[in-house]
């Protein structure tokens, strides 16, 4: 049974926006730091953003002016809001809970005209 489930991916044109969601099926995500990673075809998985227990965040330099990570405690969900998407943002996006080494199944984001 999956403990982390991502959703919200899809095909979007350059300049468009998407919001990805990561829902915890068991653990209360608010107790842990939750990270988003992405992996483009032929490339290594890379860090995108993280949100700490105190709700502070850190976003990769490459996307920090376009991506925002937030937490909805009541929905047990962590969202990644992505704006002004570029073709180079095309990747499978994963959420990750390091305390248990849990990865979600990933959600595909494709940016293309």
LOBAKOL-153595 format. One record per residue (C-alpha): residue in three letters; residue number from 1; x negated, y, z negated. Coordinates in pm, 1 decimal, decimal comma. Example, Ala and Ser with C-alpha at 12.3 -4.5 7.8 and 13.67 -1.06 7.14 Angstrom:
<"ALA" 1 <-1230,0 -450,0 -780,0>>
<"SER" 2 <-1367,0 -106,0 -714,0>>
//
This chain:
<"UNK" 1 <0,0 0,0 0,0>>
<"UNK" 2 <-140,0 335,3 108,2>>
<"UNK" 3 <-215,3 573,2 -174,6>>
<"UNK" 4 <-269,8 876,5 47,3>>
<"UNK" 5 <-56,1 943,3 352,0>>
<"UNK" 6 <-126,8 1220,9 599,0>>
<"UNK" 7 <121,3 1372,0 839,8>>
<"UNK" 8 <168,2 1676,6 1057,3>>
<"UNK" 9 <-75,1 1612,2 1337,8>>
<"UNK" 10 <11,3 1652,7 1702,6>>
<"UNK" 11 <-70,7 1819,5 2030,3>>
<"UNK" 12 <-94,6 2197,0 2029,0>>
<"UNK" 13 <-217,6 2460,3 2270,9>>
<"UNK" 14 <-523,6 2669,8 2193,3>>
<"UNK" 15 <-428,5 2949,9 1959,6>>
<"UNK" 16 <-150,4 2746,9 1805,7>>
<"UNK" 17 <-96,6 2638,2 1447,2>>
<"UNK" 18 <-35,6 2316,9 1258,6>>
<"UNK" 19 <9,4 2224,6 895,7>>
<"UNK" 20 <-117,6 1887,0 782,4>>
<"UNK" 21 <11,7 1727,3 465,6>>
<"UNK" 22 <-140,2 1468,9 234,6>>
<"UNK" 23 <100,2 1299,1 -4,4>>
<"UNK" 24 <-2,3 1080,5 -295,5>>
<"UNK" 25 <209,5 772,4 -343,1>>
<"UNK" 26 <79,6 682,0 -687,0>>
<"UNK" 27 <-160,0 919,7 -856,9>>
<"UNK" 28 <-70,0 1275,9 -932,6>>
<"UNK" 29 <-293,7 1461,8 -690,9>>
<"UNK" 30 <-301,5 1769,6 -910,7>>
<"UNK" 31 <-533,6 1584,3 -1147,2>>
<"UNK" 32 <-808,1 1555,7 -889,0>>
<"UNK" 33 <-1008,6 1739,6 -630,9>>
<"UNK" 34 <-862,6 1658,4 -290,3>>
<"UNK" 35 <-1062,9 1700,3 27,4>>
<"UNK" 36 <-984,7 1712,9 395,8>>
<"UNK" 37 <-1231,2 1573,6 648,0>>
<"UNK" 38 <-1214,9 1535,4 1021,7>>
<"UNK" 39 <-1381,4 1316,4 1278,7>>
<"UNK" 40 <-1399,0 1404,4 1643,9>>
<"UNK" 41 <-1466,3 1137,1 1907,6>>
<"UNK" 42 <-1831,2 1038,3 1907,2>>
<"UNK" 43 <-1913,4 1254,4 1606,6>>
<"UNK" 44 <-1965,1 1199,5 1236,7>>
<"UNK" 45 <-1691,4 1270,6 989,1>>
<"UNK" 46 <-1726,6 1625,0 857,8>>
<"UNK" 47 <-1598,4 1816,2 558,8>>
<"UNK" 48 <-1319,6 2065,1 623,1>>
<"UNK" 49 <-1180,1 2187,3 291,8>>
<"UNK" 50 <-1121,2 2098,1 -71,2>>
<"UNK" 51 <-900,0 2209,5 -355,3>>
<"UNK" 52 <-998,4 2170,1 -718,7>>
<"UNK" 53 <-789,6 2096,5 -1023,8>>
<"UNK" 54 <-789,8 2466,0 -1111,9>>
<"UNK" 55 <-652,7 2539,6 -761,1>>
<"UNK" 56 <-969,0 2707,4 -642,7>>
<"UNK" 57 <-1065,9 2612,0 -292,6>>
<"UNK" 58 <-1364,2 2576,0 -64,7>>
<"UNK" 59 <-1340,2 2573,7 311,8>>
<"UNK" 60 <-1608,4 2486,0 563,7>>
<"UNK" 61 <-1775,1 2790,7 709,9>>
<"UNK" 62 <-1682,2 2685,2 1061,9>>
<"UNK" 63 <-1307,9 2714,0 990,0>>
<"UNK" 64 <-1281,7 2937,7 683,4>>
<"UNK" 65 <-1117,3 3225,0 868,4>>
<"UNK" 66 <-855,1 2995,4 1020,3>>
<"UNK" 67 <-782,6 2710,8 778,0>>
<"UNK" 68 <-627,5 2725,7 432,4>>
<"UNK" 69 <-583,9 2446,0 180,4>>
<"UNK" 70 <-302,7 2456,3 -73,0>>
<"UNK" 71 <-141,5 2229,9 -328,0>>
<"UNK" 72 <224,8 2167,5 -410,0>>
<"UNK" 73 <215,5 2012,3 -753,8>>
<"UNK" 74 <584,1 1919,7 -763,4>>
<"UNK" 75 <573,7 1751,0 -424,4>>
<"UNK" 76 <243,7 1580,0 -512,8>>
<"UNK" 77 <109,3 1710,1 -186,4>>
<"UNK" 78 <-193,5 1891,8 -49,5>>
<"UNK" 79 <-154,5 2087,2 273,7>>
<"UNK" 80 <-404,0 2211,2 528,1>>
<"UNK" 81 <-273,1 2509,8 720,3>>
<"UNK" 82 <-455,8 2553,0 1048,7>>
<"UNK" 83 <-417,7 2860,9 1266,0>>
<"UNK" 84 <-574,7 2982,8 1590,6>>
<"UNK" 85 <-662,9 2626,1 1677,9>>
<"UNK" 86 <-939,7 2564,1 1928,5>>
<"UNK" 87 <-1018,4 2262,9 2146,5>>
<"UNK" 88 <-1314,3 2187,3 1922,2>>
<"UNK" 89 <-1071,7 2131,5 1633,9>>
<"UNK" 90 <-952,0 1816,5 1809,1>>
<"UNK" 91 <-1013,4 1528,5 1570,3>>
<"UNK" 92 <-855,6 1279,4 1336,9>>
<"UNK" 93 <-799,6 1452,5 1005,0>>
<"UNK" 94 <-823,3 1259,5 679,4>>
<"UNK" 95 <-750,4 1343,5 319,5>>
<"UNK" 96 <-973,2 1198,0 50,8>>
<"UNK" 97 <-959,9 1144,6 -323,8>>
<"UNK" 98 <-1316,3 1093,2 -437,0>>
<"UNK" 99 <-1243,9 967,6 -785,0>>
<"UNK" 100 <-1102,8 646,3 -639,8>>
<"UNK" 101 <-1272,7 663,8 -298,9>>
<"UNK" 102 <-931,5 670,9 -133,2>>
<"UNK" 103 <-893,8 771,4 228,3>>
<"UNK" 104 <-568,6 824,7 407,4>>
<"UNK" 105 <-503,1 662,5 743,0>>
<"UNK" 106 <-566,9 987,7 928,7>>
<"UNK" 107 <-356,0 1207,5 1151,4>>
<"UNK" 108 <-453,8 1306,0 1504,6>>
<"UNK" 109 <-482,6 1671,6 1597,3>>
<"UNK" 110 <-529,9 1749,2 1965,0>>
<"UNK" 111 <-580,8 2102,9 2091,8>>
<"UNK" 112 <-548,1 2133,9 2464,9>>
<"UNK" 113 <-380,1 2342,6 2730,0>>
//
